Amino acid sequence: MTGTWGAHIFEDHGEGAQRDLGKNTYVFATTMKGRWIFGGDGHGSDYFYITYDPFSRHWALTRMNGNPAYGIWISFTGWRQNRIQFDSTYSWVNGRQYHRRLTLIHTDARQFSLFDEEQLPSGAWIADQTIQFTKQQ
């Protein structure tokens, strides 16, 4: 996952409808003595920190965005084949708390995607954002 990635970002509007938000560049690198992977976009408005906690035996993800939005997500199931799902334990956007899930899908050494969803009060999940990453040369 480390390296420079081109990112194509889409805002989801339900029932397969998406709005193309354009392209950006993200850089992912190890940090904090190699225990975390840090990722940030080229606009300084979207940051990720990902780690595996060997004591609690789960993956953790922290995301901060310039909205302001921020949250802590945990994956209790870990990697299942080519995907890992994180569920928010504490997330806020524009002053309101919300329940989110992020799914990373590893396609191959040069591609992965991030799917961001929000849970409605009814319990239903709706897609919010999709980012398709492609490794740069």
Secondary structure as UniProt FT lines:
FT   STRAND          3..12
FT   TURN            15..16
FT   STRAND          18..31
FT   TURN            32..35
FT   STRAND          36..41
FT   TURN            42..43
FT   STRAND          46..53
FT   TURN            54..57
FT   STRAND          58..65
FT   TURN            66..68
FT   STRAND          69..75
FT   TURN            81..82
FT   STRAND          83..93
FT   TURN            94..95
FT   STRAND          96..97
FT   STRAND          100..108
FT   TURN            109..110
FT   STRAND          111..119
FT   TURN            121..122
FT   STRAND          125..135
//
